[in-house]
C-alpha cells in the first residue's frame, strides 16, 4: 500500500517547481501524492501576492487538519499548520532571499516566524550545504542536503545533439562565442553580463526563461527540448546572481552539457562552483575570461560533468525514499 504524502501542486518552471515535480515522479511507485493548488504564480500583480496566496490557501490547509499522512511543504503556508501537522512535515527550503519579498514589510515578519517553527518539523531539506549551515545557525537541527538531481538519460541525449545543427538553429555562426547567461529574470545578474559583453566582437549573450526584466538580448523562451538544444549551441556559461540561490539548475545543466562556466560564488552557487571547479567572473575583464573559458581543455569539462552526474534519479529517489520512510 502506498504511503500518502501531501504537497503543493508542482506547477511552474522555477527550479523549486522542477525539483518538486521530479520528486513526485521518482517516488510515484511508493507514494500517493495529494496536492493543494499553488496560487502564488496566478497573480499578475506581484505586490501583496504572498498575502493573497495565504488567504486563499487557508481553507485548503484547514481541510487537511484531520488527515493522516506526511507533508512535503515548501511554502510559507506552513505557518497555517498545527504543531501536530508540522511534526509530520518535511520542509523543503531552496533559499531565502529578501530581494524577492513582494509583500514587504509583512513578508519579512512571516519568514522570521517560519524559521522559528521549522524546528517543529520532522526534517528540513536544503539543496545546498550553504543553506543547511544557515538553518543550523538559526537553531534548526534535523537538516538534510538533497541536491538537485538530473535525468542523465535526457542529459546524454542532449550531449549527443549535433552541435553545428543547434548553432544554426539559434543563429550562431562558427566564429561567434555563445555566452549563456541563464534566465532573464530579476536578481539573476543577466543584465550585468549583457552590459559587460555589449558590443564585444565575436561574443553573443544568450538568455532563456520568461524575460521579466525586458532584457534586450538573444532571448529564447522555449520548451524543454529546445532549451537543451540552446545549451548545446552555446560555448560558455556566465552566472552572476545577486540573489542567494540554492543551486542554480541552469548553471548545473550548462555544466552537464559541457559548457565551461564562470560562476559568482553566492550562497548555494558557491557550493556548486566549488564542486565543479568553476572560476569566479570578473566584470572588468569578462570578455577575456569568456574567451579563455571557451578554450578550456576537454579534461576540465569532463571533471565538472563527472562531479554532477552522480546526482542522478537513482540518487534522488533513494535519498527521498529513505527520508519519507523514516518520517512515516
N, C-alpha and C positions, 0 to 999 in steps of 0.2 A: 504494500500500500504506500502510495506517495505521501511524503510529508507536505503539509500546506504552509506556504510562505506568502506573505503579503508584501507588496512593494508599490511604489508609484508606477504609473504606466510609462514604459520606456520609449517614449515618442520624442523624436527630435534628432538633430545631427551633432549636438555638442559632444565633447569627449565623455562627459558623465553619462549621457543617454546611451552612447555606444557601449560603454562599459556595462551598464545595467542590462541592455539588450543582450549582450554577449553572455552575461551571467544567466539570464533566462534560458538562452539557447543551450548552453553547455550542461545545465542541470535539469533539463526538461525530462529526462528519463527517471529522475528520482523526486522531482518537486512538482507539485501542483501550484503554479503561480496564480495568485489572485491580485488584481491590480485596482488601484484608485486613480481616477483621472488627474493628470497634472495640468493645472490651468495656467501656470506662470507664463508660458510662452504663447498664450492665446490673446494676450492684451497688446494692442498696438501701441498704446501709450505706456512707457516704462514707469513713469512717476507713480508711486504707491502700488506698483504691480504686486509686490510680495504681500502687502497687507490685504489687497483684494483677493489674492490667491488663498491666504489663510482663512479669510472669512467664508469664502465659497467652499473651502475644503472641510470646514468644521463639522457639518452634518455627516459627511462620509467617515470622518475619524470617530465621531460619536457612535456610529453604527458598528464600528469594529470593537467597541469596548467589551462586548460579551463573547467575543470569538476566542477560539484556541488557535494554536499555530505559532509560527515565528514571523518576525518582521525584518525585512531588509530595507532600511529607510535612509534617504539621502537628502532630506528636506527639513526646513525649519518647522514644519508641522509636527515634528517630534515633540514640540512643546505642548501639543494638544493631547498627547498620550498620557495615560495614567502611569504611575510608577510601576504597576504590575505589568503593563504592556511593554514598558522600556526594558524590563528585566528579560523579556523575550525578544529583544531587538538587537540586530547587528546594524550599527550605524555606519554609513559609508561616507567618508569625508574626502572629497577630491582636493579641495583647497578652500581657504577662507581669504577673501580679498575685499577690503572695504572700498576699493575703487569701483566695485560692481554694485554697491548699495544703491538701489533705486528707490528705497523707502526711508532714506535718512531724514531725521536723526533716529527714528524709532527702530529701524532695522538693526543698528549697532547694539541697541539695548537687547533686542531679541537674540542676537548672536551671543552676547555675553551670557544671557540666561541659558542658551543652548549648551555652551561649554560647561556650565555649572551642572547640568543634568546628565551630560554624557557619561559620567561615572556610574549612573544607574543602569546603563545598557549592558547587555551580556558581553558585547565586544564592540570595538570600533575599528574599522578597516580604513587604511590610507593606501594611496597608490605610490607613495614615495617616502623614504626614510625621513626626509626633512619634516614632513607633516606629522609623522609619528613622534618625532622628538618634540615638536611644538605642542602636541597634545599631552605628552607626558609631563612637560613643563607646566601645564595647566592642571595637573593632578589626575589625568585620565590614565589608568593603569593597564587595562586589558586592550592593548592596541596591537593590531597586526598590520603588516605590509603585504598587500597582494597587488602586484604590479598590473598595469595594463597588459593585456595579452593580445596575441595576434594569430590569425588564421594562416598558418605557414603554407598551406596548400595554395591559398589565394596569393600570398606573397611570392611564392615560387612561380606561379603562373605569370604574375606581373613582371617579375625579373626576366622572364622569357619573352616578353613583348619585343618586337623588332624596334630597336631604339630609333633608327632612321625614320621608320614609318610614324612613330609617335612624334618625333620632332617636326615632320612635315605636317602632321595633323594640327599641331599647335603653332605653325608658322615660325619655327626656329631654324634658321639657316645654319649650315655647318660651322661658320666662323663666329657664331654668337654663343656666349655662355648664358644658359638659362639659370637664373637665380630664383629658387623657390623660397618665398618669404612667409609662407604659412597662410593662415586665414586672415582676410582683411576685415577684422572686427576690432572693437575697442581694446586698447591696452596690450595688444599683441606685438607692437613695435613695427608693424609693416610700414607705417608712414616714415619712420626713421630709416629703414632700409631703402625705401624708394627714394627718399631725399638724398641719401648718401651716394646712391648709384645713378642718380638722374643725369642723363646726358653723357655718361661714360661710354665711349665707343666699345662695341663688342660685348656689352652686358645688357641683359634684359631681365627686369624684375617681374616675377610671375606670382600671382596670389590666387587663392581659392576661397570658397565659402560665400556668405551672403553679402559681403561688402557693405556692412552697415556704416562704414566711415566714408563711403563715396570716394575711395581711392582711385586715382587716375593711373591705372597700370594695365598690364596684360592680365586681365582678371577673368577667371572661369568659375562659374557657379554650376558645377556639373555633378551628375550622379556618380556612384562609387566606381564603376569600371573606368569611366573616362578620367576620374580623379587619379586613379592609379596609372593610367596611361600618361597623364600630365606629369606625374612624378618621374616616370621613366624617361620622359623627354628632357628633364632638367639635368643640370650638371652639378649644382652646389645648392645646399640649403643654408639659409641665414635666419636665425631666430633670435629676436631682440625683445622679449616681453618686458613690459613694465610691471605686469601683474605677477603675483606669486602663485604660479600654477602648481598642479601636481606633476604629472608627466605630460608633456605635450605629445598627443598621439600623432600630430602632423610631423613633428621632428623625428619621432621614433620610426614612423613609416618611411620617411625620407631616407633614414639611415639603413633600414632594412632593404630598400630598393637600390642601395649602393651609392647614395649621394654623400660625399664628404660634406660636413657641416661646420658652421660657426655658431656657437650657442652661448648666449648670455646666461651665466650660471645663477639664475634667480630661483630660489626655493627648490621645488622638485626638478626643475630643469638642470639645476646644478648636479643633482644625483644622476640624471640621465647623461649629462655631458661627461661626468667622471667615469661612469660605467663604460661608455662608448669611446672614451678618449678623444673628445672633440674640443678644439681650442676656443678661446673667447674672442668675439669680434671686437674690433677697434674701429669706431666710426671715422677716425681721422685717416685711416689707411685701408678702408674697407675694400676699395677696388683692387688693390694689390693683394690683399688677403684672399679675395674671391678667386683671383687668377691662380694663386698658389694652391688653394684647395682644389680647384678644378684639375690641377696636375698631380693630385695626390696619388701615391702608389696604391696599386690594387691590394697589396697586403694589409694596408691600414683599413681600407674599406671592408675587407674580409673580416678583420678582427672586430670591427664595430657590429657587423652583421651577426657574427657568432655570439657576441655578448648579449644581443637582444633576442636571437632566435630561440633561446631556451625558454622564453616566456610564451609558450605556445598554448593551444587549447587544452592539452593534457595537464600542463602545469596549473592552468587557471581552474579547470574543473576539479582537480584533486584538492587544491587549496581551499576552494569554496565548499566543495562537498564535505571535506573533513570539518570545516568550521560550522557549517549548518547542522551536521550530525551532532556535534558537541553541544550546540545551543539547544537543539531539540531534546 
